[in-house]
Amino acid sequence: MMPAEGRIVLAAPPGRVSVGRDARMRVVAEIPAGEAVLEDPLPRYETNKLRIRFTVGSWLVLTTEDRPSALHKHLMRKSESDDAERAQA
């Protein structure tokens, strides 16, 4: 999973997931930003969970290997940037 401008990209290796297979990842889905958002469901706690929340009300939980993961750090920077923009307005 990786956030991209205007969309969320999901990638997976062919076949089973195993060590070293990440080099052969292929995009399996692209979710437009208007259909879903990536969020940290427990931002005050250091967990290995993230959530893709869809506008239709469903959601998908992602488990990361690292705590905090690069995705968690991305969300924290985005939140700080959004807060700074709101403060300037």
Number of C-alpha atoms within 10 A of each C-alpha: 17 12 17 12 8 11 17 19 16 15 15 17 16 12 7 8 11 8 7 8 13 13 9 10 13 12 11 12 12 16 17 14 16 10 13 19 17 23 17 20 14 12 13 7 9 12 17 17 20 21 17 20 17 16 12 8 7 9 14 10 14 14 12 16 10 12 14 14 17 13 20 22 12 12 18 15 12 12 12 12 12 11 11 11 10 9 8 6 5
